[in-house]
Amino acid sequence: MAKIKSILDIQLDLTRPVEELTEVISAVIASQPARRKEILKGLDIAVGNALAEIQSQEEKDQKPNDDSSGKVS
């Protein structure tokens, strides 16, 4: 029985992550033109969530310690 798969085998140069990921996204969209908007919206959500997590961590790292009330024991 024949098995047919739509698989994109990818190797990325991690020294050029933005360019490489952009090429991969373009290849996926080109293979799924009818789902282009759905794919891009999903990526937008995933990237937004990742950025929000980074922002949250940066804000935690920048807050001064709550134990420094200025009181002397």
Buried (B, 14 or more C-beta within 10 A) or exposed (E): EEEEEEEEEEEEEEEEEEEBEEBEEEEBBEEEEEEEEEBEEEBEEEEEEEEEEEEEEEEEEEEEEEEEEEEEE
